[in-house]
Amino acid sequence: MINFKKYNLKKEIEKIKEFRYGCNNFLDWYSYEKIIPQLYNLKDSDKLEARIYHGIFATDYEWNYSGALEAKIPVLCTRQSQVDFLVEHGRSKDKTFATGALFPLYKDLKNIKQAEDAEGTIVYPAHSGASTDTTVDWQYYIDRLNELPDEFKPIHVCLHWRDILKKRHKIFVKNGFKVYCAGHCRDKDFVDNYYEILRHHKYVSSNCAMSSSLVYAIEFGLPTFVYGKNNDKKTYDTSQSNLFGKTRDDYEDYLNKNMEIFEKIVPVYPNIYPSDESKKMVDDLFGKGATSPKEEIKEALQKEINRRKILSILDCIFKIEKDIPKKSSKRAIHKKVTILSFIKFSYKVKSKQKK
């Protein structure tokens, strides 16, 4: 985890460069492999695989998000309305759950609070995505930030890892701002880094309302506002899989619908305090008060862990059989049956113990 007061941007940039973007397991993203096992007290969680609904989307999915409908593994949604969407389109309820937003749940579990010496403002500028690139007049934005009253200073900047790799931090550093980054999306410490940066500030701002960082900040209880917005533009790469198989126009329409809702949530300067209605909207986005029973989620995830453990053992068995000469095939078969019998017996014992 980063140390806010001893933060070294160069060191973090080198760390970001060590990661690759693609991954086979959704738990590799945004600290989920750290959050999920701790929230549900799971053992052997290195064998777990689940589909996570990433991001705080304001609308329910209008398409099949990353193969969630077809996935045979558990699917963890943010809120119940997303579960309902999948079930209505044919997915079984048995492996589809509303967990609530994972970052706030982890924050509460770890009792993460605002630092006693918190000061100034952390700024989360509009950022690029896998299929989008944000064009901003950065100097205009920097000039506006410098015009904020002293109450909001010092002002620090937290950039998305993609924009760090695009060297967009350089103009901020050149203009005297200290720049932070919570890390690459595959950094296990991302969630801790995010809250470590956030909790050392009194205010939160951005030039774009549609940001998970802003709604997390509102949930954290900090004054949060949009400021310095100009003619930001997004370009779209329709070849990217993150368009979910839709055309650029469909995807752009979807993002615009989300933006409309986020703009109702986040105040615009000089208003800096989210209204009670805004806080209620954030609670709804985060699925508070309407999550699936924790024990049901834990049981489904543990079953998936057990299933993958058995598959791992079977892979080992087949490898053993392959390596044994044909003359010893009877011995190989006997060994396979013995191990399978042991697995079946162990599974029955564990099931009885749970009951």
C-alpha positions in Angstrom: 0.0 0.0 0.0 1.2 3.5 -0.7 2.2 6.0 2.0 0.4 9.3 1.3 3.0 11.5 3.0 6.0 9.7 1.4 4.4 9.1 -2.0 6.9 8.7 -4.9 5.2 9.2 -8.3 8.2 7.9 -10.3 8.3 4.7 -8.3 4.5 4.2 -8.8 4.8 4.8 -12.5 7.4 2.0 -12.8 5.1 -0.3 -10.8 2.2 0.5 -13.1 4.3 -0.4 -16.2 4.9 -3.9 -14.7 1.2 -4.9 -15.1 -0.5 -6.0 -18.2 -4.2 -5.1 -18.8 -5.7 -8.5 -19.8 -6.7 -11.1 -17.2 -8.6 -14.4 -17.1 -10.3 -13.9 -13.7 -12.4 -10.8 -12.9 -11.1 -11.0 -9.3 -7.8 -9.8 -10.6 -9.3 -6.3 -11.1 -9.5 -3.5 -8.5 -8.5 -5.5 -5.5 -11.5 -7.9 -5.7 -9.1 -10.8 -4.9 -8.4 -9.0 -1.6 -11.9 -7.7 -0.9 -14.1 -10.7 -1.6 -12.3 -13.3 0.7 -12.2 -10.8 3.6 -15.8 -9.8 3.3 -17.0 -13.4 3.2 -14.3 -15.1 5.2 -13.4 -17.6 2.5 -10.7 -20.2 2.7 -8.5 -21.2 -0.2 -9.7 -18.2 -2.1 -6.9 -18.4 -4.6 -9.2 -21.1 -6.3 -12.1 -18.7 -6.5 -13.5 -17.4 -9.8 -16.5 -15.1 -10.1 -17.9 -12.5 -12.4 -17.9 -9.0 -10.8 -19.9 -6.1 -12.1 -17.2 -3.5 -12.2 -17.9 0.2 -11.9 -20.8 2.3 -10.5 -23.1 2.4 -13.5 -26.1 4.6 -12.9 -28.4 2.7 -15.3 -29.1 -1.0 -15.3 -27.3 -2.9 -18.1 -29.0 -2.8 -21.4 -26.9 -5.6 -22.7 -25.2 -8.8 -21.4 -22.3 -7.4 -19.4 -19.1 -9.3 -20.1 -20.9 -12.6 -20.6 -22.8 -12.6 -17.3 -25.8 -14.4 -18.6 -23.8 -17.4 -19.9 -21.3 -17.5 -17.0 -21.4 -20.8 -15.1 -19.5 -19.2 -12.2 -21.2 -16.9 -9.6 -22.0 -13.4 -10.7 -21.8 -10.6 -8.2 -23.8 -7.6 -9.0 -23.8 -4.2 -7.2 -27.5 -4.0 -6.6 -30.7 -6.0 -6.8 -32.0 -4.4 -10.0 -29.0 -5.7 -11.9 -29.8 -9.2 -10.6 -33.4 -8.8 -11.7 -32.2 -7.8 -15.2 -30.1 -11.0 -15.6 -32.8 -13.3 -14.1 -35.4 -11.8 -16.4 -33.2 -12.7 -19.3 -32.7 -16.3 -18.3 -30.0 -16.5 -15.7 -30.5 -18.7 -12.7 -31.0 -17.0 -9.3 -28.8 -19.6 -7.6 -25.5 -18.1 -8.7 -26.6 -14.4 -9.1 -26.2 -12.1 -6.2 -26.4 -8.4 -5.1 -23.5 -7.7 -2.9 -23.7 -3.9 -2.5 -20.8 -1.7 -3.7 -17.6 -3.6 -2.6 -15.3 -0.6 -1.9 -17.6 1.0 0.8 -18.1 -2.5 2.3 -14.3 -3.0 2.5 -13.9 0.6 3.9 -16.4 -0.2 6.7 -14.8 -3.6 7.4 -11.4 -2.0 7.8 -12.8 1.0 9.7 -11.1 3.5 7.3 -11.7 7.1 8.5 -10.7 10.6 7.5 -7.2 11.5 8.7 -7.0 13.9 11.6 -4.6 16.1 9.6 -6.7 16.0 6.4 -6.4 19.2 4.3 -7.1 20.6 0.9 -8.7 19.1 -2.2 -8.1 15.9 -4.2 -9.0 16.3 -7.8 -10.0 13.3 -10.1 -9.8 14.7 -13.6 -11.9 13.1 -16.4 -10.1 9.9 -17.4 -9.7 7.6 -20.4 -11.0 4.1 -20.6 -10.3 0.9 -22.4 -12.5 2.0 -25.4 -12.5 5.8 -24.8 -10.0 8.6 -24.8 -10.7 11.9 -23.1 -9.6 15.1 -24.7 -9.4 18.1 -22.3 -7.9 21.5 -22.4 -5.7 20.7 -19.4 -4.1 24.2 -19.1 -7.6 25.7 -18.9 -8.5 23.3 -16.2 -5.2 24.0 -14.3 -5.9 27.7 -14.5 -9.3 27.3 -13.0 -8.0 25.1 -10.2 -5.5 27.9 -9.3 -8.5 30.3 -9.0 -10.1 28.2 -6.2 -10.2 30.0 -2.8 -7.4 29.2 -0.3 -9.9 27.2 1.7 -9.6 24.4 -0.9 -5.8 24.4 -1.0 -3.4 22.6 -1.2 -4.9 21.0 -4.3 -3.6 17.5 -5.3 -4.4 15.6 -8.5 -5.1 11.8 -8.7 -4.9 10.5 -12.3 -6.1 7.2 -13.7 -3.4 4.8 -14.6 -4.2 4.9 -18.3 -3.6 8.7 -18.3 -0.4 8.3 -16.3 0.9 6.0 -19.1 -0.2 8.7 -21.6 2.1 11.1 -19.6 -0.8 13.4 -18.8 0.6 13.9 -15.3 3.5 16.0 -16.7 1.5 19.2 -17.3 0.2 19.1 -13.7 3.7 18.5 -12.3 5.0 21.4 -14.5 2.3 23.7 -13.0 3.3 22.8 -9.4 0.7 20.2 -8.5 1.6 17.0 -6.6 0.2 14.0 -8.6 -1.0 10.7 -7.2 -2.3 7.5 -8.7 -4.2 4.7 -6.9 -2.4 2.2 -9.1 -3.0 -0.1 -12.0 -6.4 -1.8 -12.1 -4.7 -5.1 -11.4 -2.8 -3.9 -8.3 -4.1 -5.8 -5.3 -3.6 -2.7 -3.2 -5.8 -0.4 -5.4 -8.7 -0.2 -2.9 -6.3 0.7 0.0 -4.4 3.2 -2.2 -7.7 4.9 -3.2 -8.8 5.4 0.4 -5.3 6.3 1.6 -5.4 9.2 -0.8 -9.0 10.2 -0.3 -8.9 10.2 3.5 -6.1 12.8 3.7 -8.3 15.5 2.1 -11.2 17.7 3.1 -12.7 18.2 -0.3 -13.1 16.3 -3.6 -13.6 17.6 -7.1 -13.5 16.8 -10.8 -14.2 18.4 -14.1 -16.5 15.5 -14.9 -19.5 14.3 -12.8 -19.4 10.7 -14.1 -16.7 9.2 -11.9 -16.8 6.3 -9.4 -14.3 8.2 -7.3 -16.8 11.0 -6.8 -19.6 8.8 -5.6 -17.3 6.9 -3.3 -16.2 10.3 -1.9 -19.8 11.3 -1.3 -20.5 8.0 0.5 -17.3 8.7 2.5 -18.9 11.9 3.7 -16.7 14.5 2.0 -17.9 17.7 0.2 -17.7 16.8 -3.5 -18.2 19.0 -6.5 -17.7 19.5 -10.3 -15.5 22.4 -11.2 -13.6 23.6 -14.2 -15.6 21.8 -16.8 -14.9 22.8 -20.4 -15.5 21.3 -23.8 -14.3 17.8 -22.9 -14.5 15.3 -25.7 -14.4 11.5 -25.9 -13.2 9.5 -28.8 -14.3 5.9 -29.2 -12.5 2.8 -30.4 -15.3 0.5 -31.7 -12.8 -2.4 -32.1 -12.5 -2.7 -28.3 -14.4 -5.5 -26.6 -15.4 -3.1 -23.8 -18.1 -1.7 -26.1 -19.9 -5.0 -25.2 -20.6 -5.9 -28.8 -22.5 -2.6 -29.4 -22.0 0.1 -32.0 -20.3 3.3 -31.0 -23.6 5.1 -31.1 -25.3 2.6 -28.8 -22.4 2.9 -26.4 -22.3 6.7 -26.5 -26.1 6.8 -25.8 -25.6 4.5 -22.8 -22.8 6.7 -21.4 -24.9 9.8 -22.0 -27.8 8.3 -20.0 -25.4 7.6 -17.1 -23.9 11.1 -17.3 -27.4 12.6 -16.9 -27.9 10.7 -13.6 -24.4 11.5 -12.3 -24.9 15.2 -13.0 -28.0 15.1 -10.7 -25.9 13.5 -7.9 -22.7 15.6 -7.9 -23.0 19.4 -7.0 -21.5 22.0 -9.3 -19.4 24.7 -7.7 -20.0 27.0 -5.9 -22.3 24.3 -4.4 -20.0 21.7 -2.7 -22.3 19.8 -0.4 -24.4 16.9 -1.9 -28.1 17.1 -1.0 -30.0 14.5 1.0 -31.5 13.5 -2.4 -28.0 13.0 -3.9 -27.0 10.9 -0.9 -30.1 8.8 -1.3 -29.3 8.3 -5.0 -25.8 7.1 -4.1 -27.2 4.7 -1.6 -29.5 3.3 -4.3 -26.5 3.0 -6.8 -24.5 1.1 -4.1 -27.4 -1.3 -3.4 -27.6 -0.4 0.3 -30.4 -2.2 2.1 -31.3 -4.6 -0.7 -28.4 -7.0 -0.9 -28.5 -10.8 -1.1 -28.0 -12.6 2.3 -24.3 -12.8 3.1 -24.4 -16.5 4.0 -26.0 -17.4 0.6 -23.2 -15.5 -1.2 -20.5 -17.1 0.9 -22.0 -20.6 0.3 -22.1 -20.1 -3.4 -18.5 -18.8 -3.5 -17.2 -21.6 -1.3 -18.9 -24.2 -3.6 -17.1 -22.6 -6.6 -13.8 -22.8 -4.7 -14.5 -26.5 -3.9 -15.4 -27.2 -7.5 -12.2 -25.7 -8.8 -10.1 -27.6 -6.2 -11.6 -30.8 -7.5 -10.9 -29.8 -11.1 -7.3 -29.1 -10.1 -7.0 -32.5 -8.6 -8.5 -34.2 -11.7 -6.0 -32.4 -13.8 -3.2 -33.8 -11.6 -4.7 -37.3 -11.9 -4.9 -37.2 -15.7 -1.3 -36.0 -15.8 -0.2 -38.9 -13.6 -2.1 -41.4 -15.9 -0.5 -39.9 -19.0 3.0 -40.3 -17.5 2.5 -43.9 -16.5 3.4 -46.5 -19.1 0.5 -48.5 -20.8 1.6 -51.7 -19.0 0.7 -50.0 -15.7 -2.8 -48.8 -16.8 -4.6 -50.9 -14.2 -2.5 -49.3 -11.5 -3.3 -45.8 -12.9 -7.0 -46.5 -13.0 -7.0 -47.9 -9.4 -5.2 -44.7 -8.3 -7.7 -42.5 -10.0 -10.7 -44.3 -8.4 -9.1 -44.1 -5.0 -8.5 -40.4 -5.3 -12.0 -39.7 -6.6 -13.5 -41.8 -3.8 -11.6 -39.7 -1.3 -12.8 -36.5 -2.9 -16.4 -37.6 -2.8 -16.1 -38.7 0.8 -14.5 -35.4 1.9 -17.2 -33.4 0.1 -19.9 -35.4 1.9 -18.3 -34.9 5.3 -17.9 -31.1 4.7 -21.5 -30.8 3.6 -22.8 -32.7 6.8 -20.6 -30.5 9.0 -22.1 -27.4 7.5 -25.6 -28.6 8.2 
